[in-house]
Amino acid sequence: MSLPLYRDEAARQRSAAEASPLQNVRERCERAAQAWDALAIRSERADAARIKTASDKLLAGLSENPDRDLAPTTRRDS
């Protein structure tokens, strides 16, 4: 699932809570909104961790062989 979906669902649950005249329904919708918010936070953290891991791997690969992407030079002795 995606982060915008989590945020949208949390907002939808909050709207449902505000619109309900029943206390138990409001409480249930608020708990659901909190759960969706928690999923969004977890998703953000996972995305950040994936980006950091990919960045670390890229930087580690470059530091192991800094000339990896350079074209070989040919030397001609005349």
MMTF fields as JSON, N, C-alpha, C and O atoms, coordinates in Angstrom:
{
  "mmtfVersion": "1.0.0",
  "mmtfProducer": "UNKNOWN",
  "numBonds": 311,
  "numAtoms": 312,
  "numGroups": 78,
  "numChains": 1,
  "numModels": 1,
  "chainsPerModel": [1],
  "groupsPerChain": [78],
  "chainIdList": ["A"],
  "bondAtomList": [4, 2, 8, 6, 12, 10, 16, 14, 20, 18, 24, 22, 28, 26, 32, 30, 36, 34, 40, 38, 44, 42, 48, 46, 52, 50, 56, 54, 60, 58, 64, 62, 68, 66, 72, 70, 76, 74, 80, 78, 84, 82, 88, 86, 92, 90, 96, 94, 100, 98, 104, 102, 108, 106, 112, 110, 116, 114, 120, 118, 124, 122, 128, 126, 132, 130, 136, 134, 140, 138, 144, 142, 148, 146, 152, 150, 156, 154, 160, 158, 164, 162, 168, 166, 172, 170, 176, 174, 180, 178, 184, 182, 188, 186, 192, 190, 196, 194, 200, 198, 204, 202, 208, 206, 212, 210, 216, 214, 220, 218, 224, 222, 228, 226, 232, 230, 236, 234, 240, 238, 244, 242, 248, 246, 252, 250, 256, 254, 260, 258, 264, 262, 268, 266, 272, 270, 276, 274, 280, 278, 284, 282, 288, 286, 292, 290, 296, 294, 300, 298, 304, 302, 308, 306],
  "bondOrderList": [1, 1, 1, 1, 1, 1, 1, 1, 1, 1, 1, 1, 1, 1, 1, 1, 1, 1, 1, 1, 1, 1, 1, 1, 1, 1, 1, 1, 1, 1, 1, 1, 1, 1, 1, 1, 1, 1, 1, 1, 1, 1, 1, 1, 1, 1, 1, 1, 1, 1, 1, 1, 1, 1, 1, 1, 1, 1, 1, 1, 1, 1, 1, 1, 1, 1, 1, 1, 1, 1, 1, 1, 1, 1, 1, 1, 1],
  "groupList": [{"groupName": "MET", "atomNameList": ["N", "CA", "C", "O"], "elementList": ["N", "C", "C", "O"], "formalChargeList": [0, 0, 0, 0], "bondAtomList": [1, 0, 2, 1, 3, 2], "bondOrderList": [1, 1, 2], "singleLetterCode": "M", "chemCompType": "L-PEPTIDE LINKING"}, {"groupName": "SER", "atomNameList": ["N", "CA", "C", "O"], "elementList": ["N", "C", "C", "O"], "formalChargeList": [0, 0, 0, 0], "bondAtomList": [1, 0, 2, 1, 3, 2], "bondOrderList": [1, 1, 2], "singleLetterCode": "S", "chemCompType": "L-PEPTIDE LINKING"}, {"groupName": "LEU", "atomNameList": ["N", "CA", "C", "O"], "elementList": ["N", "C", "C", "O"], "formalChargeList": [0, 0, 0, 0], "bondAtomList": [1, 0, 2, 1, 3, 2], "bondOrderList": [1, 1, 2], "singleLetterCode": "L", "chemCompType": "L-PEPTIDE LINKING"}, {"groupName": "PRO", "atomNameList": ["N", "CA", "C", "O"], "elementList": ["N", "C", "C", "O"], "formalChargeList": [0, 0, 0, 0], "bondAtomList": [1, 0, 2, 1, 3, 2], "bondOrderList": [1, 1, 2], "singleLetterCode": "P", "chemCompType": "L-PEPTIDE LINKING"}, {"groupName": "TYR", "atomNameList": ["N", "CA", "C", "O"], "elementList": ["N", "C", "C", "O"], "formalChargeList": [0, 0, 0, 0], "bondAtomList": [1, 0, 2, 1, 3, 2], "bondOrderList": [1, 1, 2], "singleLetterCode": "Y", "chemCompType": "L-PEPTIDE LINKING"}, {"groupName": "ARG", "atomNameList": ["N", "CA", "C", "O"], "elementList": ["N", "C", "C", "O"], "formalChargeList": [0, 0, 0, 0], "bondAtomList": [1, 0, 2, 1, 3, 2], "bondOrderList": [1, 1, 2], "singleLetterCode": "R", "chemCompType": "L-PEPTIDE LINKING"}, {"groupName": "ASP", "atomNameList": ["N", "CA", "C", "O"], "elementList": ["N", "C", "C", "O"], "formalChargeList": [0, 0, 0, 0], "bondAtomList": [1, 0, 2, 1, 3, 2], "bondOrderList": [1, 1, 2], "singleLetterCode": "D", "chemCompType": "L-PEPTIDE LINKING"}, {"groupName": "GLU", "atomNameList": ["N", "CA", "C", "O"], "elementList": ["N", "C", "C", "O"], "formalChargeList": [0, 0, 0, 0], "bondAtomList": [1, 0, 2, 1, 3, 2], "bondOrderList": [1, 1, 2], "singleLetterCode": "E", "chemCompType": "L-PEPTIDE LINKING"}, {"groupName": "ALA", "atomNameList": ["N", "CA", "C", "O"], "elementList": ["N", "C", "C", "O"], "formalChargeList": [0, 0, 0, 0], "bondAtomList": [1, 0, 2, 1, 3, 2], "bondOrderList": [1, 1, 2], "singleLetterCode": "A", "chemCompType": "L-PEPTIDE LINKING"}, {"groupName": "GLN", "atomNameList": ["N", "CA", "C", "O"], "elementList": ["N", "C", "C", "O"], "formalChargeList": [0, 0, 0, 0], "bondAtomList": [1, 0, 2, 1, 3, 2], "bondOrderList": [1, 1, 2], "singleLetterCode": "Q", "chemCompType": "L-PEPTIDE LINKING"}, {"groupName": "ASN", "atomNameList": ["N", "CA", "C", "O"], "elementList": ["N", "C", "C", "O"], "formalChargeList": [0, 0, 0, 0], "bondAtomList": [1, 0, 2, 1, 3, 2], "bondOrderList": [1, 1, 2], "singleLetterCode": "N", "chemCompType": "L-PEPTIDE LINKING"}, {"groupName": "VAL", "atomNameList": ["N", "CA", "C", "O"], "elementList": ["N", "C", "C", "O"], "formalChargeList": [0, 0, 0, 0], "bondAtomList": [1, 0, 2, 1, 3, 2], "bondOrderList": [1, 1, 2], "singleLetterCode": "V", "chemCompType": "L-PEPTIDE LINKING"}, {"groupName": "CYS", "atomNameList": ["N", "CA", "C", "O"], "elementList": ["N", "C", "C", "O"], "formalChargeList": [0, 0, 0, 0], "bondAtomList": [1, 0, 2, 1, 3, 2], "bondOrderList": [1, 1, 2], "singleLetterCode": "C", "chemCompType": "L-PEPTIDE LINKING"}, {"groupName": "TRP", "atomNameList": ["N", "CA", "C", "O"], "elementList": ["N", "C", "C", "O"], "formalChargeList": [0, 0, 0, 0], "bondAtomList": [1, 0, 2, 1, 3, 2], "bondOrderList": [1, 1, 2], "singleLetterCode": "W", "chemCompType": "L-PEPTIDE LINKING"}, {"groupName": "ILE", "atomNameList": ["N", "CA", "C", "O"], "elementList": ["N", "C", "C", "O"], "formalChargeList": [0, 0, 0, 0], "bondAtomList": [1, 0, 2, 1, 3, 2], "bondOrderList": [1, 1, 2], "singleLetterCode": "I", "chemCompType": "L-PEPTIDE LINKING"}, {"groupName": "LYS", "atomNameList": ["N", "CA", "C", "O"], "elementList": ["N", "C", "C", "O"], "formalChargeList": [0, 0, 0, 0], "bondAtomList": [1, 0, 2, 1, 3, 2], "bondOrderList": [1, 1, 2], "singleLetterCode": "K", "chemCompType": "L-PEPTIDE LINKING"}, {"groupName": "THR", "atomNameList": ["N", "CA", "C", "O"], "elementList": ["N", "C", "C", "O"], "formalChargeList": [0, 0, 0, 0], "bondAtomList": [1, 0, 2, 1, 3, 2], "bondOrderList": [1, 1, 2], "singleLetterCode": "T", "chemCompType": "L-PEPTIDE LINKING"}, {"groupName": "GLY", "atomNameList": ["N", "CA", "C", "O"], "elementList": ["N", "C", "C", "O"], "formalChargeList": [0, 0, 0, 0], "bondAtomList": [1, 0, 2, 1, 3, 2], "bondOrderList": [1, 1, 2], "singleLetterCode": "G", "chemCompType": "PEPTIDE LINKING"}],
  "groupTypeList": [0, 1, 2, 3, 2, 4, 5, 6, 7, 8, 8, 5, 9, 5, 1, 8, 8, 7, 8, 1, 3, 2, 9, 10, 11, 5, 7, 5, 12, 7, 5, 8, 8, 9, 8, 13, 6, 8, 2, 8, 14, 5, 1, 7, 5, 8, 6, 8, 8, 5, 14, 15, 16, 8, 1, 6, 15, 2, 2, 8, 17, 2, 1, 7, 10, 3, 6, 5, 6, 2, 8, 3, 16, 16, 5, 5, 6, 1],
  "groupIdList": [1, 2, 3, 4, 5, 6, 7, 8, 9, 10, 11, 12, 13, 14, 15, 16, 17, 18, 19, 20, 21, 22, 23, 24, 25, 26, 27, 28, 29, 30, 31, 32, 33, 34, 35, 36, 37, 38, 39, 40, 41, 42, 43, 44, 45, 46, 47, 48, 49, 50, 51, 52, 53, 54, 55, 56, 57, 58, 59, 60, 61, 62, 63, 64, 65, 66, 67, 68, 69, 70, 71, 72, 73, 74, 75, 76, 77, 78],
  "secStructList": [7, 7, 2, 2, 2, 2, 2, 2, 2, 2, 2, 2, 2, 2, 2, 2, 2, 2, 2, 7, 1, 7, 2, 2, 2, 2, 2, 2, 2, 2, 2, 2, 2, 2, 2, 2, 2, 2, 2, 2, 2, 2, 2, 2, 2, 2, 2, 2, 2, 2, 2, 2, 2, 2, 2, 2, 2, 2, 2, 2, 2, 2, 2, 2, 7, 6, 6, 6, 6, 1, 7, 7, 7, 7, 7, 7, 7, 7],
  "xCoordList": [0.841, 0.0, 0.889, 2.081, 0.309, 1.113, 0.782, -0.293, 1.736, 1.607, 0.373, -0.348, 0.103, -1.107, -2.39, -3.319, -2.44, -3.625, -3.797, -4.909, -2.713, -2.781, -3.274, -4.143, -2.713, -3.111, -4.571, -5.301, -4.993, -6.383, -7.357, -8.406, -7.004, -7.895, -7.989, -9.063, -6.874, -6.91, -7.838, -8.627, -7.739, -8.606, -10.065, -10.954, -10.299, -11.679, -12.267, -13.428, -11.467, -11.94, -12.208, -13.169, -11.375, -11.604, -12.897, -13.649, -13.136, -14.383, -15.592, -16.605, -15.476, -16.573, -16.805, -17.946, -15.729, -15.868, -16.602, -17.484, -16.231, -16.869, -18.345, -19.166, -18.672, -20.047, -20.973, -22.194, -20.42, -21.265, -21.85, -21.144, -23.135, -23.75, -23.508, -23.784, -22.999, -22.811, -21.39, -20.42, -21.281, -19.98, -19.117, -17.931, -19.696, -18.898, -18.381, -17.281, -19.149, -18.712, -17.604, -16.629, -17.74, -16.678, -15.367, -14.304, -15.456, -14.253, -13.624, -12.404, -14.463, -13.956, -13.265, -12.191, -13.872, -13.28, -11.981, -11.036, -11.913, -10.67, -9.558, -8.408, -9.905, -8.893, -8.423, -7.238, -9.352, -8.976, -8.06, -7.08, -8.374, -7.535, -6.133, -5.148, -6.033, -4.723, -3.944, -2.732, -4.642, -3.98, -3.469, -2.363, -4.264, -3.825, -2.64, -1.715, -2.67, -1.529, -0.266, 0.818, -0.408, 0.741, 1.299, 2.515, 0.425, 0.878, 1.62, 2.619, 1.14, 1.8, 3.19, 4.149, 3.301, 4.602, 5.553, 6.722, 5.06, 5.903, 6.354, 7.498, 5.463, 5.804, 6.866, 7.8, 6.726, 7.722, 9.093, 10.109, 9.11, 10.383, 11.004, 12.215, 10.178, 10.687, 11.241, 12.291, 10.552, 11.046, 12.387, 13.312, 12.481, 13.731, 14.865, 15.995, 14.561, 15.586, 16.042, 17.231, 15.101, 15.464, 16.353, 17.329, 16.014, 16.814, 18.209, 19.197, 18.299, 19.604, 20.435, 21.63, 19.828, 20.543, 21.064, 22.217, 20.234, 20.657, 21.781, 22.738, 21.662, 22.702, 24.011, 25.08, 23.92, 25.126, 25.801, 27.027, 25.001, 25.569, 26.239, 27.315, 25.605, 26.17, 27.489, 28.48, 27.495, 28.714, 29.814, 30.986, 29.45, 30.442, 31.032, 32.236, 30.201, 30.683, 31.611, 32.596, 31.316, 32.179, 33.507, 34.546, 33.472, 34.722, 35.621, 36.841, 35.033, 35.838, 36.574, 37.709, 35.943, 36.546, 36.17, 35.255, 36.845, 36.442, 36.562, 35.907, 37.381, 37.562, 36.689, 36.877, 35.76, 34.956, 34.245, 34.204, 33.7, 32.901, 33.702, 33.141, 34.99, 35.814, 36.236, 36.508, 36.285, 36.712, 38.223, 38.973, 38.648, 40.103, 40.845, 40.356, 41.993, 42.807, 43.837, 44.373, 44.089, 45.115, 46.318, 46.194, 47.461, 48.685, 49.446, 49.672, 49.831, 50.589, 52.02, 52.277, 52.898, 54.316, 54.807, 54.721, 55.312, 55.796, 57.284, 57.857],
  "yCoordList": [-1.173, 0.0, 1.24, 1.166, 2.336, 3.541, 4.559, 4.549, 5.421, 6.456, 7.343, 7.599, 7.82, 8.655, 7.913, 8.516, 6.629, 5.853, 5.844, 6.023, 5.637, 5.636, 6.988, 7.05, 8.059, 9.396, 9.687, 10.253, 9.307, 9.53, 8.758, 9.275, 7.517, 6.693, 7.248, 7.229, 7.741, 8.353, 9.572, 9.763, 10.379, 11.555, 11.153, 11.778, 10.109, 9.63, 9.154, 9.428, 8.446, 7.959, 9.122, 9.082, 10.143, 11.317, 12.038, 12.505, 12.118, 12.74, 11.936, 12.499, 10.621, 9.76, 9.924, 9.911, 10.077, 10.262, 11.568, 11.607, 12.627, 13.925, 13.907, 14.59, 13.13, 13.115, 12.211, 12.336, 11.323, 10.358, 10.938, 11.575, 10.713, 11.158, 10.163, 10.465, 9.001, 7.952, 7.955, 7.918, 7.999, 8.052, 6.844, 6.995, 5.65, 4.442, 4.411, 3.916, 4.928, 4.991, 6.022, 5.785, 7.162, 8.179, 7.611, 7.814, 6.905, 6.319, 5.284, 5.237, 4.457, 3.435, 4.08, 3.641, 5.112, 5.803, 6.498, 6.503, 7.083, 7.714, 6.679, 6.928, 5.521, 4.442, 3.986, 3.722, 3.894, 3.499, 4.556, 4.212, 5.833, 6.913, 6.838, 7.023, 6.574, 6.434, 5.259, 5.345, 4.17, 3.005, 3.327, 2.927, 4.042, 4.434, 5.39, 5.304, 6.297, 7.2, 6.42, 6.729, 5.418, 4.593, 3.857, 3.743, 3.365, 2.707, 3.69, 3.329, 4.916, 5.936, 6.241, 6.353, 6.374, 6.644, 5.489, 5.699, 4.278, 3.096, 3.04, 2.685, 3.388, 3.403, 4.46, 4.205, 5.639, 6.691, 6.251, 6.488, 5.612, 5.134, 4.059, 4.052, 3.158, 2.096, 2.682, 2.249, 3.66, 4.314, 5.0, 4.905, 5.687, 6.371, 5.365, 5.609, 4.245, 3.216, 2.609, 2.353, 2.376, 1.836, 2.822, 2.424, 4.091, 5.106, 5.168, 5.252, 5.129, 5.185, 3.955, 4.077, 2.784, 1.558, 1.613, 1.265, 2.043, 2.145, 3.158, 2.929, 4.27, 5.297, 4.78, 4.997, 4.097, 3.529, 2.521, 2.505, 1.678, 0.685, 1.365, 0.957, 2.386, 3.114, 3.767, 3.666, 4.436, 5.088, 4.076, 4.337, 2.932, 1.898, 1.355, 1.111, 1.168, 0.679, 1.668, 1.272, 2.936, 3.958, 4.067, 4.299, 3.902, 4.024, 2.809, 2.918, 1.646, 0.453, 0.572, 0.11, 1.183, 1.302, 2.664, 2.745, 3.706, 5.046, 5.268, 6.165, 4.478, 4.66, 3.712, 3.583, 3.066, 2.028, 2.528, 1.823, 3.702, 4.205, 5.027, 5.566, 5.121, 5.883, 4.994, 3.806, 5.578, 4.827, 4.584, 5.451, 3.412, 3.135, 4.052, 4.361, 4.457, 5.298, 4.411, 3.473, 4.729, 3.98, 4.881, 6.08, 4.284, 5.055, 4.546, 3.346, 5.464, 5.079, 5.576, 6.764, 4.667, 5.038, 5.048, 4.038, 6.171, 6.252, 6.305, 6.375],
  "zCoordList": [0.0, 0.0, 0.0, 0.296, -0.325, -0.466, 0.619, 1.219, 0.839, 1.861, 1.649, 2.613, 0.431, 0.262, 0.643, 1.178, 0.372, 0.745, 2.26, 2.756, 2.997, 4.463, 4.981, 5.85, 4.441, 4.883, 4.533, 5.346, 3.34, 2.924, 3.8, 4.184, 4.113, 4.936, 6.356, 6.958, 6.891, 8.223, 8.215, 9.14, 7.182, 7.073, 6.93, 7.508, 6.159, 5.98, 7.306, 7.611, 8.086, 9.383, 10.341, 11.108, 10.301, 11.158, 10.76, 11.615, 9.469, 8.994, 9.449, 9.865, 9.367, 9.811, 11.309, 11.771, 12.061, 13.51, 13.819, 14.676, 13.114, 13.34, 12.946, 13.558, 11.931, 11.418, 12.228, 12.131, 13.008, 13.715, 15.001, 15.783, 15.209, 16.459, 17.609, 18.77, 17.274, 18.283, 18.83, 18.074, 20.15, 20.801, 20.459, 20.168, 20.49, 20.228, 18.792, 18.545, 17.852, 16.46, 16.314, 15.601, 16.979, 16.946, 17.485, 16.899, 18.595, 19.196, 18.272, 18.118, 17.662, 16.741, 15.549, 15.137, 15.0, 13.844, 14.226, 13.437, 15.413, 15.867, 16.046, 15.685, 16.602, 16.728, 15.358, 15.156, 14.422, 13.062, 12.436, 11.775, 12.641, 12.109, 12.706, 11.991, 13.987, 14.636, 14.05, 13.857, 13.77, 13.175, 11.767, 11.402, 10.982, 9.639, 9.713, 8.905, 10.679, 10.87, 11.227, 10.734, 12.077, 12.457, 11.239, 11.087, 10.381, 9.157, 8.253, 7.631, 8.179, 7.359, 7.909, 7.145, 9.213, 9.832, 9.588, 9.263, 9.742, 9.496, 8.041, 7.754, 7.132, 5.712, 5.413, 4.652, 6.007, 5.814, 6.313, 5.659, 7.471, 8.031, 7.148, 6.927, 6.647, 5.771, 4.481, 4.006, 3.911, 2.697, 2.961, 2.154, 4.09, 4.432, 4.628, 4.207, 5.263, 5.473, 4.151, 3.964, 3.23, 1.915, 1.152, 0.515, 1.221, 0.534, 1.136, 0.406, 2.458, 3.114, 2.767, 2.499, 2.766, 2.429, 0.999, 0.745, 0.076, -1.32, -1.471, -2.21, -0.773, -0.828, -0.253, -0.823, 0.878, 1.502, 0.585, 0.467, -0.068, -0.989, -2.174, -2.61, -2.68, -3.808, -3.415, -4.138, -2.266, -1.81, -1.502, -1.773, -0.942, -0.649, -1.948, -2.029, -2.948, -4.238, -4.903, -5.526, -4.783, -5.378, -4.643, -5.261, -3.336, -2.587, -2.801, -2.681, -3.118, -3.383, -4.708, -4.832, -5.692, -7.006, -7.594, -8.413, -7.201, -7.639, -9.142, -9.673, -9.848, -11.285, -12.102, -13.312, -11.467, -12.111, -13.362, -14.37, -13.313, -14.434, -15.437, -16.39, -15.227, -16.16, -17.325, -17.149, -18.499, -19.679, -19.582, -19.134, -20.001, -19.942, -20.923, -22.01, -20.516, -21.392, -22.074, -21.484, -23.301, -24.042, -24.228, -24.476, -24.105, -24.23, -25.423, -25.578, -26.25, -27.445, -27.298, -27.102, -27.396, -27.4, -28.84, -29.539, -29.274, -30.652, -30.71, -31.797]
}
